[in-house]
Amino acid sequence: MPERVCLVYISAGSNLGDRRAHLEQGLRALGDSGVVPTRISSVFETEPVDAGSQPWFLNIALEAKTQLSPGALLERCLAIELEDGRFRPYPNAPRTLDLDILLYGDWIIQTPRLTIPHPRMVTRRFVLEPLAEIAPDLCHPVLKKTIRALLAACPDSSAVRLYSPGEPR
C-alpha cells in the first residue's frame, strides 16, 4: 500500500553567490527527491533579520506534495543545502541555500530535531509574504489563524519586496 501523500510548505532563501540559481537548484533537487511543487511564490528580496551585516536574501515559499515522512523531508532538505555548498560556521551565517519546513499538512511535531509548524515563521515577514501569496487562507494548525491574518499581525518590519533583477536596492 503506498504511503500517504502530504501537502507541505517550505521556505527557501539564499544570500550568497548567484542567489536565484541557488533557489532554482534547490527546487530541482527537491523535485528529484519526491517533493513535487504544486505552487511557488514570486521571488522576494528581503532584508536580513537577526543576522548582522549580510547581503540581502532572495526568498520564496513553495507548496509541494510528498510521500516523505517529516523526518525524511528534514534530512533531504539538509542534504540539499549541503550539496549546494551550505556550511554553518555560526548561527545565522550567510548561506547559499536555506530550506525550512514551515508546515507538514496539519501535523504538529515537536522533537529535539524538528518542530512543525516552524516555530519562528509567524514572526518573519520574509516567510509570511511569499507564503501569503500562494496560500493566504491556509490555517496555522496551532494558532488557528490564516497566513493572511498572521502576516497582518507580524511584528517584523524588515523590508520585503518583489525581486526585480538589476534594480538598485
C-alpha positions as CSV (number, residue, x, y, z in Angstrom):
1,M,0.0,0.0,0.0
2,P,1.5,3.4,-1.0
3,E,2.3,5.9,1.7
4,R,0.1,8.9,2.3
5,V,0.8,11.9,0.1
6,C,1.0,15.1,2.2
7,L,0.9,18.7,1.3
8,V,3.9,20.6,2.7
9,Y,5.0,24.2,2.7
10,I,8.7,25.1,2.6
11,S,10.6,28.4,2.7
12,A,13.7,28.7,0.6
13,G,16.3,31.5,0.8
14,S,19.8,32.4,-0.4
15,N,22.1,35.4,0.2
16,L,25.4,34.2,-1.2
17,G,26.6,33.9,-4.8
18,D,24.0,33.6,-7.6
19,R,21.0,33.7,-5.2
20,R,18.5,32.9,-7.9
21,A,20.5,29.9,-9.2
22,H,20.7,28.5,-5.7
23,L,16.9,28.7,-5.3
24,E,16.4,27.1,-8.7
25,Q,18.9,24.3,-7.8
26,G,17.1,23.7,-4.5
27,L,13.7,23.4,-6.3
28,R,15.2,20.9,-8.8
29,A,16.8,18.8,-6.0
30,L,13.5,18.8,-4.0
31,G,11.6,17.6,-7.2
32,D,14.2,14.9,-7.7
33,S,13.7,13.8,-4.1
34,G,9.9,13.3,-4.5
35,V,8.9,16.7,-3.2
36,V,6.8,17.9,-6.1
37,P,6.0,21.6,-6.1
38,T,2.3,22.5,-6.8
39,R,2.6,26.3,-6.2
40,I,5.7,28.5,-6.0
41,S,5.6,32.1,-4.9
42,S,7.2,35.0,-6.7
43,V,10.8,35.7,-5.7
44,F,11.1,38.3,-2.9
45,E,14.3,40.3,-2.0
46,T,14.5,40.6,1.8
47,E,16.5,42.4,4.4
48,P,18.5,40.1,6.7
49,V,16.8,39.6,10.0
50,D,18.8,38.7,13.2
51,A,21.8,38.2,11.0
52,G,24.1,41.2,11.4
53,S,25.6,42.9,8.4
54,Q,25.0,40.5,5.5
55,P,23.9,40.6,1.8
56,W,20.1,40.7,1.3
57,F,18.3,37.4,0.6
58,L,16.1,36.1,-2.1
59,N,13.2,34.2,-0.7
60,I,10.4,32.0,-2.0
61,A,7.7,29.8,-0.5
62,L,6.5,26.6,-2.1
63,E,3.7,24.3,-1.7
64,A,4.5,20.7,-2.6
65,K,3.2,17.1,-2.4
66,T,5.4,14.4,-0.9
67,Q,5.3,10.9,0.5
68,L,8.4,11.6,2.6
69,S,7.9,11.5,6.3
70,P,8.6,14.7,8.2
71,G,11.9,13.3,9.4
72,A,12.9,12.1,5.9
73,L,11.9,15.5,4.5
74,L,14.1,17.3,7.0
75,E,17.1,15.1,6.2
76,R,16.6,15.6,2.5
77,C,16.4,19.4,2.9
78,L,19.6,19.4,5.0
79,A,21.3,17.2,2.3
80,I,20.2,19.5,-0.5
81,E,21.6,22.5,1.4
82,L,24.9,20.8,1.9
83,E,25.0,19.6,-1.8
84,D,24.5,23.3,-2.8
85,G,27.5,24.4,-0.7
86,R,26.0,25.5,2.5
87,F,28.1,25.3,5.6
88,R,27.2,26.5,9.1
89,P,30.3,28.2,10.7
90,Y,28.0,30.1,13.2
91,P,24.2,30.6,13.8
92,N,22.5,32.7,11.1
93,A,25.7,32.8,8.9
94,P,25.3,33.8,5.2
95,R,24.1,30.8,3.1
96,T,23.9,29.6,-0.4
97,L,20.7,27.8,0.3
98,D,18.3,27.5,3.3
99,L,15.3,25.2,3.2
100,D,12.9,25.4,6.1
101,I,9.9,23.1,6.5
102,L,7.1,25.5,7.6
103,L,4.1,23.2,7.6
104,Y,3.5,19.5,7.0
105,G,-0.2,19.0,6.5
106,D,-1.9,19.9,9.7
107,W,0.7,18.0,11.7
108,I,2.1,19.3,15.0
109,I,5.6,17.9,15.7
110,Q,8.0,18.9,18.5
111,T,11.2,16.8,18.8
112,P,14.7,18.0,19.6
113,R,15.5,17.9,15.9
114,L,12.3,19.1,14.3
115,T,9.4,21.5,15.2
116,I,6.4,21.8,12.9
117,P,4.9,24.3,12.4
118,H,8.2,26.2,12.1
119,P,8.5,28.0,15.5
120,R,9.6,31.4,14.0
121,M,7.5,31.6,10.9
122,V,4.9,33.9,12.4
123,T,7.5,36.5,13.4
124,R,9.2,36.6,10.0
125,R,7.8,38.8,7.3
126,F,10.3,37.2,4.8
127,V,8.5,33.9,5.3
128,L,4.9,35.2,5.6
129,E,4.9,37.5,2.5
130,P,5.8,34.7,0.0
131,L,3.6,32.2,1.8
132,A,0.6,34.6,1.8
133,E,1.0,35.0,-1.9
134,I,0.4,31.3,-2.6
135,A,-1.7,30.2,0.4
136,P,-3.4,33.3,2.1
137,D,-6.2,31.2,3.6
138,L,-4.1,28.4,4.8
139,C,-4.7,27.9,8.6
140,H,-1.9,27.6,11.1
141,P,-2.6,24.3,12.9
142,V,-1.7,25.7,16.3
143,L,-2.7,29.3,16.2
144,K,-5.9,28.7,14.2
145,K,-5.3,31.8,12.1
146,T,-4.8,32.2,8.4
147,I,-1.5,33.1,6.9
148,R,-3.1,36.4,5.7
149,A,-4.0,37.2,9.4
150,L,-0.6,36.2,10.6
151,L,1.0,38.5,8.1
152,A,-1.2,41.4,9.1
153,A,-0.2,40.9,12.7
154,C,3.5,40.2,12.0
155,P,5.8,42.3,14.3
156,D,8.7,42.2,11.8
157,S,9.1,45.5,10.0
158,S,12.1,44.4,7.8
159,A,12.0,45.2,4.1
160,V,10.4,42.6,1.8
161,R,9.7,43.4,-1.8
162,L,9.3,41.6,-5.1
163,Y,12.6,40.9,-6.7
164,S,13.5,42.7,-9.9
165,P,17.0,41.8,-11.2
166,G,19.1,44.8,-11.9
167,E,17.1,47.2,-9.8
168,P,19.2,49.0,-7.2
169,R,18.3,48.5,-3.6
